[in-house]
Amino acid sequence: MTHRYGAGPAIASMPRGGPNATWLNRLMQTDVAEYTDRRDVSDELKQRVIKGLDAMGERASLHEQYAKTALQVVEDIADPRILEIGAGHGRVSEEILKLHATATVTASDLDPTSVANMAAGPLGSHPRARTQVVDATDIDAADATYDLVVFALAFHHLPPATACLAIAEATRVASRFLVIDLKRASPMGILLNSLVMVPMSLAILPPSSILPTMHDAIVSSLRAYSPSAFVALGKAADPRMDIEFLQLEHNGIGPRPMTAVFRPPQARTPVVTNRGSAK
Ligand SMILES: C[S@@+](CC[C@H](N)C(=O)[O-])C[C@H]1O[C@@H](n2cnc3c(N)ncnc32)[C@H](O)[C@@H]1O
């Protein structure tokens, strides 16, 4: 295994809003963990959050949108080998398999209960899928095993030094690492989004998922990374890392997306459509 991880103290203490975040932006961040990351929380409660995310993704067509974005990133590869990390419910992997006739997918998560649930569902019996417990910071796969690693709505779960390690790991096992996460809002935006979330959650989520999913969504909004933080993390993983931002549409439901493709220096093939720029 080739490790290029190079995060130092500056990255470990970097604000979620990036190296030049304002004091107000720094104030609007937290080290509080989401329920899905806590060891002292029951599997049952964690799965209520995962079900809530699945319901929101279904209603807002996020699973399909993320799957299409992943396939766009590997559109030059005939039979792409894709690893989804932090897959939770596995619905993005399911959509990838529906949309592409020859893609192979490994759907994984750190949480063994989520992986067991994925294995018990459609992914468990699909001939082009497999499921696996995988830690994003220590991926159990040889270099270049995959063409693409996908990480949806989960990057902010990792503190900066760990996020940097995940970039190094994903770009070791694949030539492209697609991160789709929440866009970090302005301090006022974080407050407004939390208010808007209440009626939306009541309308969309299964009743038992409403409170835990809202809890995790609010914590997530305080942990989301800015584009400049993405760049700093990618460059800390490898100073020659290529970081390309993609623009995904937001249909008004669910989090505003923040999407980037990390490519290590030996693998520069830019995505041809929807290209954005770092802010
Ligand atoms: C908010 S959920 C996202 C689920 C799904 N990807 C989606 O789009 O709705 C975050 C997921 O990341 C997983 N996770 C957190 N830390 C992880 C790590 N170090 N490695 C792999 N997965 C991790 C959690 O177990 C959880 O399933």
The ligand as a MOL file (V3000), in Angstrom:
LIG
                    3D

  0  0  0     0  0            999 V3000
M  V30 BEGIN CTAB
M  V30 COUNTS 27 29 0 0 0
M  V30 BEGIN ATOM
M  V30 1 C -25.2260 10.8070 6.9080 0
M  V30 2 S -24.8960 9.1190 6.5720 0 CHG=1
M  V30 3 C -24.9240 9.1150 4.7850 0
M  V30 4 C -25.5690 7.8560 4.2380 0
M  V30 5 C -25.6910 7.8300 2.7210 0
M  V30 6 N -24.3840 7.9080 2.0630 0
M  V30 7 C -26.6010 8.9060 2.1600 0
M  V30 8 O -26.2840 9.4800 1.1080 0
M  V30 9 O -27.6660 9.1600 2.7290 0 CHG=-1
M  V30 10 C -23.1610 9.0250 6.9190 0
M  V30 11 C -22.6340 7.6120 6.8760 0
M  V30 12 O -21.2040 7.6670 6.9570 0
M  V30 13 C -20.7740 6.5410 7.7290 0
M  V30 14 N -19.4150 6.8140 8.2270 0
M  V30 15 C -19.0310 7.6690 9.2030 0
M  V30 16 N -17.7020 7.6070 9.3710 0
M  V30 17 C -17.2400 6.7160 8.4730 0
M  V30 18 C -15.9510 6.2030 8.1600 0
M  V30 19 N -14.8450 6.6080 8.8230 0
M  V30 20 N -15.8360 5.3000 7.1720 0
M  V30 21 C -16.9230 4.8680 6.5030 0
M  V30 22 N -18.1710 5.3000 6.7550 0
M  V30 23 C -18.3190 6.2070 7.7310 0
M  V30 24 C -21.8290 6.4110 8.8060 0
M  V30 25 O -21.8330 5.1280 9.3850 0
M  V30 26 C -23.1040 6.7220 8.0150 0
M  V30 27 O -23.6870 5.5660 7.4750 0
M  V30 END ATOM
M  V30 BEGIN BOND
M  V30 1 1 1 2
M  V30 2 1 2 3
M  V30 3 1 2 10
M  V30 4 1 3 4
M  V30 5 1 4 5
M  V30 6 1 5 6
M  V30 7 1 5 7
M  V30 8 2 7 8
M  V30 9 1 7 9
M  V30 10 1 10 11
M  V30 11 1 11 12
M  V30 12 1 11 26
M  V30 13 1 12 13
M  V30 14 1 13 14
M  V30 15 1 13 24
M  V30 16 1 14 15
M  V30 17 1 14 23
M  V30 18 2 15 16
M  V30 19 1 16 17
M  V30 20 1 17 18
M  V30 21 2 17 23
M  V30 22 1 18 19
M  V30 23 2 18 20
M  V30 24 1 20 21
M  V30 25 2 21 22
M  V30 26 1 22 23
M  V30 27 1 24 25
M  V30 28 1 24 26
M  V30 29 1 26 27
M  V30 END BOND
M  V30 END CTAB
M  END
